[in-house]
């Protein structure tokens, strides 16, 4: 997934679905300047914070909140990674992507999704590219 977002040098990235914190750590290692990661489940958010701290990964903010709302106070983001399946990208997240930015998300039914890269062009036009079949846990709200 990270390879589909490169280059990330100096980027502000939003991750929806912090889980263990692994993706946030990889995003930072791939060059993201800062990462805001959102997790709905309090225990998972706490685990992500702990793991990131223990690994010495800085410039990552873990928030316990509904990822569908994004982090408008930190927008715009150069990249958004949705680490859970959804039928469509929530409008609130689309509005938080900078011109020239990218969203990567598993889109589709719970049984099977397509990993999709959306790029925001000049004037807000979106280009969609399917990257292949995948299967993720559903995005909770």
PyMOL commands that set and color helices and strands:
alter all, ss='L'
color gray80, all
select helices_A, chain A and resi 3-5+22-29+42-54+67-69+72-74+91-94+122-124
alter helices_A, ss='H'
color red, helices_A
select strands_A, chain A and resi 12-16+34-39+60-64+77-86+97-109+112-120+126-134
alter strands_A, ss='S'
color yellow, strands_A
deselect
rebuild
show_as cartoon
